[in-house]
Amino acid sequence: MEFKRKDNMIYLDIDGQDLAYIKFAYHDDYIEAYSTFVDTSLRGQGVAQKLVDALVAVAKEENKRINPTCSYVVNLFEKKPEKYSDIQY
């Protein structure tokens, strides 16, 4: 599974359709993760978490932290603090 990036979105394109994405916005000292979507055909396969992990990699590369405002990302960060507490804004 290979994600692509366009502007402020990391996404999964299958046959020309964006079937999963995470959208984010840059602020002075953090990245806001504000929307996550996974098509029903891909749900239950861990795609959303992989999108979050791709955004985490971007944030670390750019020395930024992530402020989750998307409910999925908020819940993921709360469920797995051992994995995400160091990157959460």
N, C-alpha and C positions, 0 to 999 in steps of 0.2 A: 504494500500500500504506500503510494508515494503522494505526498501532499505538494501543492503548489502554493505560491504566494503572489498575490496581486494587491498592491497598495496596502491597506490595513485589513487584509483578510487572508487567512490560510484555509485552503479548501481542497476537496477531493473531487476531481473531474473524471467522470466516467462517461465515455461516448459523448462528450460535449455538454454534459449536464453537471452542474455543481450539486452533488448529492450530499455533501457534508461541508460545514464550514465553521470557523470561529472568527468573529469580527472583533476588532479592537481599535482603540484610539490612543494616540500618544498625548501625554501631558508632560509637564516640565520634568518631573523626576519619576514617573511611573507610566505603565501601560494599563489602560482600562480594558478588561475583557468584558464586553457588554452583550454579546449574542453568540449562541451556539446552536447549530441545527444539524441533525442527522436524518436523512431520509428513512422512512419506515423499512425499506429493503435492507438497510445496513444496521439497524438498531440491534443491540444485544451483542455486538461484536467488539466492543471497546473502542469504537471509532472516535467518540466524543473525547474520551480521555487521551487518546493519541493526539487529537487536535490540541488539547490543552498542553500536553507535553511538548508539542512543536512550538507553541507560543512561549512556553517556559524556556526553551532553548534560545529563542530569539531574544527574550528579555535578558537572559544571562549573558549572551553575546554582546548585548548593548548596555550592560551594567545597569539595568532597570529592574524594578519590581513590578508585580502585577496586582492591580486593584480589581478584584472580581465584582462586577455588578450583575452579571448574568447569573440567574439562579442555579444553573447546572454547575458553573465554576465555583460559586460560593459553597454549594453543598460538597463538591469534590474536595475543596481545600479544607473544609471542616471534617470530612471523613478520613482524610489522609494527611494529618498535620506533619507527620514524620517525613513526608515527601515534599510538601509544599510550603511549610512555614517559613523557610529561608527565603522564598521568593515573593511571599505575600506582602503587599504594601500595607 
